[in-house]
């Protein structure tokens, strides 16, 4: 009986140390995986996906549809939100083109993202000048711009090319976000 108690004690202590040490190892693995976690554009920008890119012969239909849709949006704040959405689409398209090694097309796509961010900034200026309350749109726009602010530096770190175009878009994202976070009085 005494032998069984000793055996159970040793087994209990062994089990305790095994569980405790595996918990420490698991915590270290989680920390390491969080540090090396890649940013996933699908999860970050869902439901925005690259879809057709500039190298697709039917890409013009996509841009035509977007242009027509934009013409049907009337409020300045809503137009700004749509322009930010389109710039996000262009950045996601650029990521795909960069991954495919089509850096020239990625630069052209990033230039389109930059143009959309210029439109968004202009529409934000007009919306705030008209003293239009657009709190819901502003919150959505800030969230989208914040996601771009997180994604673009990661994308820059993953490529040796396209830095200038990515930095230009990143700066415009920051400028547009600043208009919403610290609006003019």
Beta strands, then each sheet from edge to edge (+ up, - down):
end
